[in-house]
Amino acid sequence: MAQENSSSSKINKTDRKGRKTGWWQYYHANSTTVATEGTYIKGMRDGEWKEYTKDGKLQQVGFFKEDKFSGTWKYFDANGKVVNERSYKDGKLDGENRSYSPDGNLLKVTVFKGGNEVKK
């Protein structure tokens, strides 16, 4: 599990109520490599968040709104190529979910509405 590192005075802060606020970074266990980073507002993830592999490569990036998945999330392979794009609304899959081959060709499109797959 990722661990918090509060070595910088500008990150990993809490407000007067003890809720996480502002920019936060979590590190891979026993490492100085960032595992996850993003912004909290009133203790909830809000805004862009990124997750990295143990060797520091971007693994996924997307947005949260009030601690729920929101908008488009992109997932990357070890070479940094997009392998999947997922659309979310209110924390549920909503819209097109696109899967790509390692060479970038579109393999499959699945449509979701409110977290449920829409059958064609």
Jmol script that loads the backbone (N, CA, C; Angstrom):
load data "model"
ATOM      1  N   MET A   1       0.839  -1.186   0.000  1.00  0.00           N
ATOM      2  CA  MET A   1       0.000   0.000   0.000  1.00  0.00           C
ATOM      3  C   MET A   1       0.876   1.237   0.000  1.00  0.00           C
ATOM      4  N   ALA A   2       0.433   2.260  -0.675  1.00  0.00           N
ATOM      5  CA  ALA A   2       1.177   3.508  -0.740  1.00  0.00           C
ATOM      6  C   ALA A   2       1.201   4.168   0.628  1.00  0.00           C
ATOM      7  N   GLN A   3       2.265   4.880   0.887  1.00  0.00           N
ATOM      8  CA  GLN A   3       2.370   5.573   2.154  1.00  0.00           C
ATOM      9  C   GLN A   3       2.485   7.068   1.940  1.00  0.00           C
ATOM     10  N   GLU A   4       2.066   7.820   2.934  1.00  0.00           N
ATOM     11  CA  GLU A   4       2.132   9.271   2.864  1.00  0.00           C
ATOM     12  C   GLU A   4       3.555   9.712   3.179  1.00  0.00           C
ATOM     13  N   ASN A   5       3.938  10.835   2.606  1.00  0.00           N
ATOM     14  CA  ASN A   5       5.235  11.430   2.894  1.00  0.00           C
ATOM     15  C   ASN A   5       4.995  12.917   3.052  1.00  0.00           C
ATOM     16  N   SER A   6       5.167  13.417   4.247  1.00  0.00           N
ATOM     17  CA  SER A   6       4.864  14.819   4.505  1.00  0.00           C
ATOM     18  C   SER A   6       6.131  15.655   4.648  1.00  0.00           C
ATOM     19  N   SER A   7       7.143  15.364   3.835  1.00  0.00           N
ATOM     20  CA  SER A   7       8.411  16.077   3.935  1.00  0.00           C
ATOM     21  C   SER A   7       8.316  17.506   3.415  1.00  0.00           C
ATOM     22  N   SER A   8       7.347  17.802   2.578  1.00  0.00           N
ATOM     23  CA  SER A   8       7.193  19.155   2.048  1.00  0.00           C
ATOM     24  C   SER A   8       6.070  19.868   2.786  1.00  0.00           C
ATOM     25  N   SER A   9       6.277  21.130   3.077  1.00  0.00           N
ATOM     26  CA  SER A   9       5.269  21.885   3.812  1.00  0.00           C
ATOM     27  C   SER A   9       4.089  22.287   2.938  1.00  0.00           C
ATOM     28  N   LYS A  10       4.174  22.109   1.624  1.00  0.00           N
ATOM     29  CA  LYS A  10       3.097  22.529   0.725  1.00  0.00           C
ATOM     30  C   LYS A  10       2.197  21.384   0.301  1.00  0.00           C
ATOM     31  N   ILE A  11       2.496  20.183   0.736  1.00  0.00           N
ATOM     32  CA  ILE A  11       1.665  19.036   0.358  1.00  0.00           C
ATOM     33  C   ILE A  11       1.225  18.279   1.603  1.00  0.00           C
ATOM     34  N   ASN A  12       0.233  17.420   1.410  1.00  0.00           N
ATOM     35  CA  ASN A  12      -0.265  16.543   2.464  1.00  0.00           C
ATOM     36  C   ASN A  12      -0.701  17.318   3.704  1.00  0.00           C
ATOM     37  N   LYS A  13      -1.565  18.280   3.496  1.00  0.00           N
ATOM     38  CA  LYS A  13      -2.084  19.115   4.577  1.00  0.00           C
ATOM     39  C   LYS A  13      -3.498  18.698   4.956  1.00  0.00           C
ATOM     40  N   THR A  14      -3.895  19.055   6.150  1.00  0.00           N
ATOM     41  CA  THR A  14      -5.271  18.878   6.583  1.00  0.00           C
ATOM     42  C   THR A  14      -5.816  20.234   7.026  1.00  0.00           C
ATOM     43  N   ASP A  15      -7.133  20.364   6.966  1.00  0.00           N
ATOM     44  CA  ASP A  15      -7.759  21.615   7.411  1.00  0.00           C
ATOM     45  C   ASP A  15      -8.025  21.543   8.919  1.00  0.00           C
ATOM     46  N   ARG A  16      -8.668  22.537   9.459  1.00  0.00           N
ATOM     47  CA  ARG A  16      -8.936  22.597  10.899  1.00  0.00           C
ATOM     48  C   ARG A  16      -9.817  21.450  11.387  1.00  0.00           C
ATOM     49  N   LYS A  17     -10.587  20.869  10.487  1.00  0.00           N
ATOM     50  CA  LYS A  17     -11.452  19.749  10.853  1.00  0.00           C
ATOM     51  C   LYS A  17     -10.755  18.403  10.655  1.00  0.00           C
ATOM     52  N   GLY A  18      -9.482  18.434  10.274  1.00  0.00           N
ATOM     53  CA  GLY A  18      -8.718  17.207  10.080  1.00  0.00           C
ATOM     54  C   GLY A  18      -8.912  16.554   8.730  1.00  0.00           C
ATOM     55  N   ARG A  19      -9.584  17.255   7.802  1.00  0.00           N
ATOM     56  CA  ARG A  19      -9.829  16.698   6.466  1.00  0.00           C
ATOM     57  C   ARG A  19      -8.642  17.018   5.560  1.00  0.00           C
ATOM     58  N   LYS A  20      -8.316  16.078   4.689  1.00  0.00           N
ATOM     59  CA  LYS A  20      -7.248  16.315   3.717  1.00  0.00           C
ATOM     60  C   LYS A  20      -7.642  17.465   2.811  1.00  0.00           C
ATOM     61  N   THR A  21      -6.648  18.314   2.506  1.00  0.00           N
ATOM     62  CA  THR A  21      -6.922  19.465   1.652  1.00  0.00           C
ATOM     63  C   THR A  21      -5.681  19.793   0.831  1.00  0.00           C
ATOM     64  N   GLY A  22      -5.906  20.291  -0.385  1.00  0.00           N
ATOM     65  CA  GLY A  22      -4.792  20.663  -1.254  1.00  0.00           C
ATOM     66  C   GLY A  22      -4.116  19.461  -1.896  1.00  0.00           C
ATOM     67  N   TRP A  23      -2.882  19.680  -2.327  1.00  0.00           N
ATOM     68  CA  TRP A  23      -2.122  18.672  -3.075  1.00  0.00           C
ATOM     69  C   TRP A  23      -1.593  17.595  -2.149  1.00  0.00           C
ATOM     70  N   TRP A  24      -1.820  16.332  -2.527  1.00  0.00           N
ATOM     71  CA  TRP A  24      -1.336  15.191  -1.748  1.00  0.00           C
ATOM     72  C   TRP A  24      -0.554  14.250  -2.645  1.00  0.00           C
ATOM     73  N   GLN A  25       0.458  13.638  -2.051  1.00  0.00           N
ATOM     74  CA  GLN A  25       1.236  12.609  -2.736  1.00  0.00           C
ATOM     75  C   GLN A  25       1.365  11.416  -1.801  1.00  0.00           C
ATOM     76  N   TYR A  26       1.221  10.230  -2.382  1.00  0.00           N
ATOM     77  CA  TYR A  26       1.437   8.979  -1.672  1.00  0.00           C
ATOM     78  C   TYR A  26       2.586   8.271  -2.382  1.00  0.00           C
ATOM     79  N   TYR A  27       3.388   7.548  -1.608  1.00  0.00           N
ATOM     80  CA  TYR A  27       4.568   6.893  -2.157  1.00  0.00           C
ATOM     81  C   TYR A  27       4.432   5.381  -2.082  1.00  0.00           C
ATOM     82  N   HIS A  28       5.082   4.697  -3.027  1.00  0.00           N
ATOM     83  CA  HIS A  28       5.142   3.241  -2.965  1.00  0.00           C
ATOM     84  C   HIS A  28       5.840   2.859  -1.665  1.00  0.00           C
ATOM     85  N   ALA A  29       5.425   1.758  -1.072  1.00  0.00           N
ATOM     86  CA  ALA A  29       6.006   1.299   0.194  1.00  0.00           C
ATOM     87  C   ALA A  29       7.519   1.164   0.076  1.00  0.00           C
ATOM     88  N   ASN A  30       8.219   1.632   1.084  1.00  0.00           N
ATOM     89  CA  ASN A  30       9.684   1.558   1.152  1.00  0.00           C
ATOM     90  C   ASN A  30      10.348   2.170  -0.073  1.00  0.00           C
ATOM     91  N   SER A  31       9.818   3.296  -0.544  1.00  0.00           N
ATOM     92  CA  SER A  31      10.321   3.916  -1.759  1.00  0.00           C
ATOM     93  C   SER A  31      10.145   5.429  -1.693  1.00  0.00           C
ATOM     94  N   THR A  32      10.890   6.123  -2.531  1.00  0.00           N
ATOM     95  CA  THR A  32      10.704   7.569  -2.687  1.00  0.00           C
ATOM     96  C   THR A  32       9.968   7.874  -3.984  1.00  0.00           C
ATOM     97  N   THR A  33       9.482   6.833  -4.655  1.00  0.00           N
ATOM     98  CA  THR A  33       8.754   6.994  -5.907  1.00  0.00           C
ATOM     99  C   THR A  33       7.274   7.249  -5.625  1.00  0.00           C
ATOM    100  N   VAL A  34       6.740   8.299  -6.229  1.00  0.00           N
ATOM    101  CA  VAL A  34       5.323   8.638  -6.050  1.00  0.00           C
ATOM    102  C   VAL A  34       4.460   7.528  -6.643  1.00  0.00           C
ATOM    103  N   ALA A  35       3.461   7.091  -5.861  1.00  0.00           N
ATOM    104  CA  ALA A  35       2.503   6.083  -6.317  1.00  0.00           C
ATOM    105  C   ALA A  35       1.249   6.759  -6.858  1.00  0.00           C
ATOM    106  N   THR A  36       0.753   7.761  -6.124  1.00  0.00           N
ATOM    107  CA  THR A  36      -0.479   8.456  -6.465  1.00  0.00           C
ATOM    108  C   THR A  36      -0.367   9.906  -6.042  1.00  0.00           C
ATOM    109  N   GLU A  37      -0.946  10.808  -6.861  1.00  0.00           N
ATOM    110  CA  GLU A  37      -0.947  12.220  -6.477  1.00  0.00           C
ATOM    111  C   GLU A  37      -2.179  12.904  -7.033  1.00  0.00           C
ATOM    112  N   GLY A  38      -2.660  13.888  -6.259  1.00  0.00           N
ATOM    113  CA  GLY A  38      -3.823  14.639  -6.677  1.00  0.00           C
ATOM    114  C   GLY A  38      -4.283  15.575  -5.581  1.00  0.00           C
ATOM    115  N   THR A  39      -5.432  16.188  -5.805  1.00  0.00           N
ATOM    116  CA  THR A  39      -5.937  17.233  -4.925  1.00  0.00           C
ATOM    117  C   THR A  39      -7.142  16.771  -4.119  1.00  0.00           C
ATOM    118  N   TYR A  40      -7.173  17.217  -2.873  1.00  0.00           N
ATOM    119  CA  TYR A  40      -8.324  17.018  -1.993  1.00  0.00           C
ATOM    120  C   TYR A  40      -8.986  18.360  -1.728  1.00  0.00           C
ATOM    121  N   ILE A  41     -10.304  18.343  -1.646  1.00  0.00           N
ATOM    122  CA  ILE A  41     -11.082  19.498  -1.193  1.00  0.00           C
ATOM    123  C   ILE A  41     -12.039  18.977  -0.123  1.00  0.00           C
ATOM    124  N   LYS A  42     -11.932  19.512   1.073  1.00  0.00           N
ATOM    125  CA  LYS A  42     -12.781  19.100   2.203  1.00  0.00           C
ATOM    126  C   LYS A  42     -12.759  17.590   2.409  1.00  0.00           C
ATOM    127  N   GLY A  43     -11.569  16.990   2.297  1.00  0.00           N
ATOM    128  CA  GLY A  43     -11.403  15.561   2.555  1.00  0.00           C
ATOM    129  C   GLY A  43     -11.793  14.649   1.419  1.00  0.00           C
ATOM    130  N   MET A  44     -12.184  15.207   0.280  1.00  0.00           N
ATOM    131  CA  MET A  44     -12.585  14.392  -0.869  1.00  0.00           C
ATOM    132  C   MET A  44     -11.661  14.649  -2.053  1.00  0.00           C
ATOM    133  N   ARG A  45     -11.342  13.579  -2.785  1.00  0.00           N
ATOM    134  CA  ARG A  45     -10.549  13.761  -4.008  1.00  0.00           C
ATOM    135  C   ARG A  45     -11.364  14.590  -4.978  1.00  0.00           C
ATOM    136  N   ASP A  46     -10.721  15.591  -5.551  1.00  0.00           N
ATOM    137  CA  ASP A  46     -11.408  16.491  -6.459  1.00  0.00           C
ATOM    138  C   ASP A  46     -10.384  17.079  -7.421  1.00  0.00           C
ATOM    139  N   GLY A  47     -10.580  16.853  -8.718  1.00  0.00           N
ATOM    140  CA  GLY A  47      -9.616  17.306  -9.720  1.00  0.00           C
ATOM    141  C   GLY A  47      -8.824  16.144 -10.281  1.00  0.00           C
ATOM    142  N   GLU A  48      -7.734  16.466 -10.954  1.00  0.00           N
ATOM    143  CA  GLU A  48      -6.930  15.439 -11.628  1.00  0.00           C
ATOM    144  C   GLU A  48      -6.119  14.612 -10.635  1.00  0.00           C
ATOM    145  N   TRP A  49      -6.107  13.302 -10.859  1.00  0.00           N
ATOM    146  CA  TRP A  49      -5.311  12.363 -10.068  1.00  0.00           C
ATOM    147  C   TRP A  49      -4.502  11.497 -11.020  1.00  0.00           C
ATOM    148  N   LYS A  50      -3.293  11.165 -10.586  1.00  0.00           N
ATOM    149  CA  LYS A  50      -2.410  10.307 -11.380  1.00  0.00           C
ATOM    150  C   LYS A  50      -1.900   9.171 -10.509  1.00  0.00           C
ATOM    151  N   GLU A  51      -1.723   8.019 -11.148  1.00  0.00           N
ATOM    152  CA  GLU A  51      -1.143   6.861 -10.474  1.00  0.00           C
ATOM    153  C   GLU A  51       0.050   6.392 -11.285  1.00  0.00           C
ATOM    154  N   TYR A  52       1.126   6.015 -10.575  1.00  0.00           N
ATOM    155  CA  TYR A  52       2.374   5.633 -11.222  1.00  0.00           C
ATOM    156  C   TYR A  52       2.794   4.224 -10.813  1.00  0.00           C
ATOM    157  N   THR A  53       3.557   3.582 -11.689  1.00  0.00           N
ATOM    158  CA  THR A  53       4.135   2.281 -11.380  1.00  0.00           C
ATOM    159  C   THR A  53       5.302   2.480 -10.411  1.00  0.00           C
ATOM    160  N   LYS A  54       5.831   1.393  -9.881  1.00  0.00           N
ATOM    161  CA  LYS A  54       6.960   1.483  -8.945  1.00  0.00           C
ATOM    162  C   LYS A  54       8.200   2.087  -9.585  1.00  0.00           C
ATOM    163  N   ASP A  55       8.302   1.998 -10.918  1.00  0.00           N
ATOM    164  CA  ASP A  55       9.466   2.605 -11.591  1.00  0.00           C
ATOM    165  C   ASP A  55       9.156   4.011 -12.109  1.00  0.00           C
ATOM    166  N   GLY A  56       8.042   4.591 -11.661  1.00  0.00           N
ATOM    167  CA  GLY A  56       7.736   5.988 -11.934  1.00  0.00           C
ATOM    168  C   GLY A  56       7.009   6.284 -13.232  1.00  0.00           C
ATOM    169  N   LYS A  57       6.567   5.257 -13.942  1.00  0.00           N
ATOM    170  CA  LYS A  57       5.841   5.485 -15.197  1.00  0.00           C
ATOM    171  C   LYS A  57       4.363   5.713 -14.923  1.00  0.00           C
ATOM    172  N   LEU A  58       3.778   6.624 -15.688  1.00  0.00           N
ATOM    173  CA  LEU A  58       2.361   6.918 -15.541  1.00  0.00           C
ATOM    174  C   LEU A  58       1.535   5.686 -15.881  1.00  0.00           C
ATOM    175  N   GLN A  59       0.645   5.310 -14.958  1.00  0.00           N
ATOM    176  CA  GLN A  59      -0.177   4.124 -15.150  1.00  0.00           C
ATOM    177  C   GLN A  59      -1.625   4.494 -15.478  1.00  0.00           C
ATOM    178  N   GLN A  60      -2.120   5.559 -14.844  1.00  0.00           N
ATOM    179  CA  GLN A  60      -3.475   6.033 -15.144  1.00  0.00           C
ATOM    180  C   GLN A  60      -3.603   7.490 -14.728  1.00  0.00           C
ATOM    181  N   VAL A  61      -4.515   8.174 -15.406  1.00  0.00           N
ATOM    182  CA  VAL A  61      -4.790   9.575 -15.089  1.00  0.00           C
ATOM    183  C   VAL A  61      -6.260   9.846 -15.346  1.00  0.00           C
ATOM    184  N   GLY A  62      -6.861  10.625 -14.447  1.00  0.00           N
ATOM    185  CA  GLY A  62      -8.263  10.965 -14.599  1.00  0.00           C
ATOM    186  C   GLY A  62      -8.693  11.951 -13.535  1.00  0.00           C
ATOM    187  N   PHE A  63      -9.981  12.168 -13.479  1.00  0.00           N
ATOM    188  CA  PHE A  63     -10.522  13.190 -12.586  1.00  0.00           C
ATOM    189  C   PHE A  63     -11.500  12.603 -11.584  1.00  0.00           C
ATOM    190  N   PHE A  64     -11.542  13.259 -10.428  1.00  0.00           N
ATOM    191  CA  PHE A  64     -12.538  12.989  -9.405  1.00  0.00           C
ATOM    192  C   PHE A  64     -13.354  14.257  -9.208  1.00  0.00           C
ATOM    193  N   LYS A  65     -14.603  14.082  -8.846  1.00  0.00           N
ATOM    194  CA  LYS A  65     -15.467  15.183  -8.416  1.00  0.00           C
ATOM    195  C   LYS A  65     -16.169  14.699  -7.167  1.00  0.00           C
ATOM    196  N   GLU A  66     -15.896  15.384  -6.066  1.00  0.00           N
ATOM    197  CA  GLU A  66     -16.462  15.004  -4.772  1.00  0.00           C
ATOM    198  C   GLU A  66     -16.248  13.523  -4.471  1.00  0.00           C
ATOM    199  N   ASP A  67     -14.997  13.063  -4.682  1.00  0.00           N
ATOM    200  CA  ASP A  67     -14.536  11.709  -4.367  1.00  0.00           C
ATOM    201  C   ASP A  67     -15.135  10.618  -5.254  1.00  0.00           C
ATOM    202  N   LYS A  68     -15.701  11.004  -6.403  1.00  0.00           N
ATOM    203  CA  LYS A  68     -16.247  10.033  -7.352  1.00  0.00           C
ATOM    204  C   LYS A  68     -15.532  10.189  -8.688  1.00  0.00           C
ATOM    205  N   PHE A  69     -15.307   9.043  -9.373  1.00  0.00           N
ATOM    206  CA  PHE A  69     -14.733   9.100 -10.713  1.00  0.00           C
ATOM    207  C   PHE A  69     -15.586  10.017 -11.572  1.00  0.00           C
ATOM    208  N   SER A  70     -14.911  10.833 -12.402  1.00  0.00           N
ATOM    209  CA  SER A  70     -15.633  11.794 -13.231  1.00  0.00           C
ATOM    210  C   SER A  70     -14.871  12.019 -14.533  1.00  0.00           C
ATOM    211  N   GLY A  71     -15.596  12.123 -15.630  1.00  0.00           N
ATOM    212  CA  GLY A  71     -14.943  12.406 -16.909  1.00  0.00           C
ATOM    213  C   GLY A  71     -14.164  11.216 -17.442  1.00  0.00           C
ATOM    214  N   THR A  72     -13.176  11.503 -18.275  1.00  0.00           N
ATOM    215  CA  THR A  72     -12.403  10.454 -18.938  1.00  0.00           C
ATOM    216  C   THR A  72     -11.178  10.059 -18.123  1.00  0.00           C
ATOM    217  N   TRP A  73     -11.011   8.770 -17.949  1.00  0.00           N
ATOM    218  CA  TRP A  73      -9.819   8.205 -17.315  1.00  0.00           C
ATOM    219  C   TRP A  73      -9.040   7.460 -18.392  1.00  0.00           C
ATOM    220  N   LYS A  74      -7.720   7.640 -18.396  1.00  0.00           N
ATOM    221  CA  LYS A  74      -6.855   6.952 -19.348  1.00  0.00           C
ATOM    222  C   LYS A  74      -5.924   6.008 -18.597  1.00  0.00           C
ATOM    223  N   TYR A  75      -5.750   4.820 -19.171  1.00  0.00           N
ATOM    224  CA  TYR A  75      -4.899   3.784 -18.591  1.00  0.00           C
ATOM    225  C   TYR A  75      -3.795   3.472 -19.595  1.00  0.00           C
ATOM    226  N   PHE A  76      -2.560   3.345 -19.096  1.00  0.00           N
ATOM    227  CA  PHE A  76      -1.390   3.220 -19.961  1.00  0.00           C
ATOM    228  C   PHE A  76      -0.672   1.897 -19.750  1.00  0.00           C
ATOM    229  N   ASP A  77      -0.018   1.406 -20.820  1.00  0.00           N
ATOM    230  CA  ASP A  77       0.812   0.215 -20.691  1.00  0.00           C
ATOM    231  C   ASP A  77       2.224   0.626 -20.253  1.00  0.00           C
ATOM    232  N   ALA A  78       3.118  -0.337 -20.123  1.00  0.00           N
ATOM    233  CA  ALA A  78       4.481  -0.079 -19.649  1.00  0.00           C
ATOM    234  C   ALA A  78       5.273   0.825 -20.586  1.00  0.00           C
ATOM    235  N   ASN A  79       4.832   0.932 -21.847  1.00  0.00           N
ATOM    236  CA  ASN A  79       5.522   1.790 -22.816  1.00  0.00           C
ATOM    237  C   ASN A  79       4.894   3.178 -22.922  1.00  0.00           C
ATOM    238  N   GLY A  80       3.911   3.453 -22.082  1.00  0.00           N
ATOM    239  CA  GLY A  80       3.281   4.772 -22.075  1.00  0.00           C
ATOM    240  C   GLY A  80       2.178   4.953 -23.093  1.00  0.00           C
ATOM    241  N   LYS A  81       1.754   3.874 -23.727  1.00  0.00           N
ATOM    242  CA  LYS A  81       0.674   3.960 -24.713  1.00  0.00           C
ATOM    243  C   LYS A  81      -0.675   3.747 -24.033  1.00  0.00           C
ATOM    244  N   VAL A  82      -1.681   4.479 -24.478  1.00  0.00           N
ATOM    245  CA  VAL A  82      -3.028   4.336 -23.937  1.00  0.00           C
ATOM    246  C   VAL A  82      -3.582   2.975 -24.347  1.00  0.00           C
ATOM    247  N   VAL A  83      -4.032   2.188 -23.355  1.00  0.00           N
ATOM    248  CA  VAL A  83      -4.634   0.883 -23.637  1.00  0.00           C
ATOM    249  C   VAL A  83      -6.130   0.883 -23.372  1.00  0.00           C
ATOM    250  N   ASN A  84      -6.593   1.882 -22.597  1.00  0.00           N
ATOM    251  CA  ASN A  84      -8.019   1.952 -22.287  1.00  0.00           C
ATOM    252  C   ASN A  84      -8.384   3.377 -21.918  1.00  0.00           C
ATOM    253  N   GLU A  85      -9.564   3.787 -22.368  1.00  0.00           N
ATOM    254  CA  GLU A  85     -10.146   5.076 -21.980  1.00  0.00           C
ATOM    255  C   GLU A  85     -11.550   4.787 -21.487  1.00  0.00           C
ATOM    256  N   ARG A  86     -11.854   5.289 -20.293  1.00  0.00           N
ATOM    257  CA  ARG A  86     -13.170   5.056 -19.700  1.00  0.00           C
ATOM    258  C   ARG A  86     -13.800   6.384 -19.321  1.00  0.00           C
ATOM    259  N   SER A  87     -15.091   6.501 -19.569  1.00  0.00           N
ATOM    260  CA  SER A  87     -15.833   7.713 -19.214  1.00  0.00           C
ATOM    261  C   SER A  87     -16.704   7.439 -17.998  1.00  0.00           C
ATOM    262  N   TYR A  88     -16.662   8.378 -17.056  1.00  0.00           N
ATOM    263  CA  TYR A  88     -17.423   8.249 -15.815  1.00  0.00           C
ATOM    264  C   TYR A  88     -18.307   9.460 -15.580  1.00  0.00           C
ATOM    265  N   LYS A  89     -19.401   9.221 -14.888  1.00  0.00           N
ATOM    266  CA  LYS A  89     -20.286  10.291 -14.422  1.00  0.00           C
ATOM    267  C   LYS A  89     -20.796   9.871 -13.050  1.00  0.00           C
ATOM    268  N   ASP A  90     -20.629  10.724 -12.078  1.00  0.00           N
ATOM    269  CA  ASP A  90     -21.071  10.436 -10.703  1.00  0.00           C
ATOM    270  C   ASP A  90     -20.535   9.109 -10.182  1.00  0.00           C
ATOM    271  N   GLY A  91     -19.275   8.792 -10.537  1.00  0.00           N
ATOM    272  CA  GLY A  91     -18.627   7.592 -10.029  1.00  0.00           C
ATOM    273  C   GLY A  91     -18.962   6.306 -10.760  1.00  0.00           C
ATOM    274  N   LYS A  92     -19.782   6.396 -11.806  1.00  0.00           N
ATOM    275  CA  LYS A  92     -20.175   5.199 -12.555  1.00  0.00           C
ATOM    276  C   LYS A  92     -19.748   5.322 -14.010  1.00  0.00           C
ATOM    277  N   LEU A  93     -19.440   4.161 -14.615  1.00  0.00           N
ATOM    278  CA  LEU A  93     -19.130   4.174 -16.037  1.00  0.00           C
ATOM    279  C   LEU A  93     -20.312   4.754 -16.793  1.00  0.00           C
ATOM    280  N   ASP A  94     -20.019   5.710 -17.688  1.00  0.00           N
ATOM    281  CA  ASP A  94     -21.083   6.373 -18.415  1.00  0.00           C
ATOM    282  C   ASP A  94     -20.498   6.943 -19.703  1.00  0.00           C
ATOM    283  N   GLY A  95     -20.862   6.353 -20.809  1.00  0.00           N
ATOM    284  CA  GLY A  95     -20.310   6.762 -22.095  1.00  0.00           C
ATOM    285  C   GLY A  95     -19.464   5.646 -22.677  1.00  0.00           C
ATOM    286  N   GLU A  96     -18.562   6.018 -23.562  1.00  0.00           N
ATOM    287  CA  GLU A  96     -17.755   5.019 -24.263  1.00  0.00           C
ATOM    288  C   GLU A  96     -16.550   4.570 -23.451  1.00  0.00           C
ATOM    289  N   ASN A  97     -16.337   3.260 -23.454  1.00  0.00           N
ATOM    290  CA  ASN A  97     -15.145   2.638 -22.894  1.00  0.00           C
ATOM    291  C   ASN A  97     -14.385   2.093 -24.103  1.00  0.00           C
ATOM    292  N   ARG A  98     -13.197   2.658 -24.361  1.00  0.00           N
ATOM    293  CA  ARG A  98     -12.430   2.277 -25.550  1.00  0.00           C
ATOM    294  C   ARG A  98     -11.190   1.493 -25.163  1.00  0.00           C
ATOM    295  N   SER A  99     -10.975   0.357 -25.828  1.00  0.00           N
ATOM    296  CA  SER A  99      -9.785  -0.468 -25.619  1.00  0.00           C
ATOM    297  C   SER A  99      -8.922  -0.410 -26.872  1.00  0.00           C
ATOM    298  N   TYR A 100      -7.594  -0.313 -26.668  1.00  0.00           N
ATOM    299  CA  TYR A 100      -6.651  -0.175 -27.770  1.00  0.00           C
ATOM    300  C   TYR A 100      -5.599  -1.282 -27.732  1.00  0.00           C
ATOM    301  N   SER A 101      -5.107  -1.629 -28.912  1.00  0.00           N
ATOM    302  CA  SER A 101      -4.010  -2.584 -29.029  1.00  0.00           C
ATOM    303  C   SER A 101      -2.703  -1.879 -28.677  1.00  0.00           C
ATOM    304  N   PRO A 102      -1.623  -2.636 -28.459  1.00  0.00           N
ATOM    305  CA  PRO A 102      -0.330  -2.013 -28.143  1.00  0.00           C
ATOM    306  C   PRO A 102       0.168  -1.048 -29.222  1.00  0.00           C
ATOM    307  N   ASP A 103      -0.283  -1.229 -30.469  1.00  0.00           N
ATOM    308  CA  ASP A 103       0.155  -0.308 -31.531  1.00  0.00           C
ATOM    309  C   ASP A 103      -0.823   0.857 -31.727  1.00  0.00           C
ATOM    310  N   GLY A 104      -1.812   0.970 -30.831  1.00  0.00           N
ATOM    311  CA  GLY A 104      -2.705   2.126 -30.846  1.00  0.00           C
ATOM    312  C   GLY A 104      -3.989   1.974 -31.635  1.00  0.00           C
ATOM    313  N   ASN A 105      -4.222   0.809 -32.194  1.00  0.00           N
ATOM    314  CA  ASN A 105      -5.457   0.596 -32.952  1.00  0.00           C
ATOM    315  C   ASN A 105      -6.625   0.330 -32.008  1.00  0.00           C
ATOM    316  N   LEU A 106      -7.759   0.916 -32.327  1.00  0.00           N
ATOM    317  CA  LEU A 106      -8.964   0.712 -31.535  1.00  0.00           C
ATOM    318  C   LEU A 106      -9.415  -0.737 -31.671  1.00  0.00           C
ATOM    319  N   LEU A 107      -9.563  -1.429 -30.535  1.00  0.00           N
ATOM    320  CA  LEU A 107      -9.980  -2.825 -30.544  1.00  0.00           C
ATOM    321  C   LEU A 107     -11.466  -2.994 -30.277  1.00  0.00           C
ATOM    322  N   LYS A 108     -11.972  -2.208 -29.321  1.00  0.00           N
ATOM    323  CA  LYS A 108     -13.348  -2.418 -28.890  1.00  0.00           C
ATOM    324  C   LYS A 108     -13.897  -1.140 -28.274  1.00  0.00           C
ATOM    325  N   VAL A 109     -15.167  -0.898 -28.519  1.00  0.00           N
ATOM    326  CA  VAL A 109     -15.884   0.201 -27.877  1.00  0.00           C
ATOM    327  C   VAL A 109     -17.101  -0.397 -27.183  1.00  0.00           C
ATOM    328  N   THR A 110     -17.202  -0.147 -25.883  1.00  0.00           N
ATOM    329  CA  THR A 110     -18.348  -0.587 -25.100  1.00  0.00           C
ATOM    330  C   THR A 110     -19.001   0.663 -24.533  1.00  0.00           C
ATOM    331  N   VAL A 111     -20.318   0.740 -24.623  1.00  0.00           N
ATOM    332  CA  VAL A 111     -21.040   1.918 -24.140  1.00  0.00           C
ATOM    333  C   VAL A 111     -21.721   1.584 -22.821  1.00  0.00           C
ATOM    334  N   PHE A 112     -21.594   2.521 -21.858  1.00  0.00           N
ATOM    335  CA  PHE A 112     -22.208   2.383 -20.542  1.00  0.00           C
ATOM    336  C   PHE A 112     -23.137   3.553 -20.263  1.00  0.00           C
ATOM    337  N   LYS A 113     -24.140   3.290 -19.470  1.00  0.00           N
ATOM    338  CA  LYS A 113     -25.053   4.338 -18.988  1.00  0.00           C
ATOM    339  C   LYS A 113     -25.334   4.045 -17.517  1.00  0.00           C
ATOM    340  N   GLY A 114     -24.952   4.955 -16.645  1.00  0.00           N
ATOM    341  CA  GLY A 114     -25.214   4.772 -15.213  1.00  0.00           C
ATOM    342  C   GLY A 114     -24.578   3.538 -14.616  1.00  0.00           C
ATOM    343  N   GLY A 115     -23.436   3.110 -15.167  1.00  0.00           N
ATOM    344  CA  GLY A 115     -22.726   1.957 -14.662  1.00  0.00           C
ATOM    345  C   GLY A 115     -23.091   0.644 -15.312  1.00  0.00           C
ATOM    346  N   ASN A 116     -24.095   0.653 -16.170  1.00  0.00           N
ATOM    347  CA  ASN A 116     -24.538  -0.574 -16.845  1.00  0.00           C
ATOM    348  C   ASN A 116     -24.189  -0.527 -18.316  1.00  0.00           C
ATOM    349  N   GLU A 117     -23.762  -1.687 -18.837  1.00  0.00           N
ATOM    350  CA  GLU A 117     -23.443  -1.771 -20.262  1.00  0.00           C
ATOM    351  C   GLU A 117     -24.720  -1.645 -21.078  1.00  0.00           C
ATOM    352  N   VAL A 118     -24.644  -0.827 -22.123  1.00  0.00           N
ATOM    353  CA  VAL A 118     -25.768  -0.660 -23.040  1.00  0.00           C
ATOM    354  C   VAL A 118     -25.603  -1.682 -24.155  1.00  0.00           C
ATOM    355  N   LYS A 119     -26.571  -2.563 -24.238  1.00  0.00           N
ATOM    356  CA  LYS A 119     -26.535  -3.605 -25.281  1.00  0.00           C
ATOM    357  C   LYS A 119     -26.939  -3.010 -26.605  1.00  0.00           C
ATOM    358  N   LYS A 120     -26.245  -3.419 -27.652  1.00  0.00           N
ATOM    359  CA  LYS A 120     -26.550  -2.922 -28.986  1.00  0.00           C
ATOM    360  C   LYS A 120     -27.591  -3.750 -29.672  1.00  0.00           C
TER     361      LYS A 120
END
end "model"
wireframe off; spacefill off
backbone 0.3
color backbone group
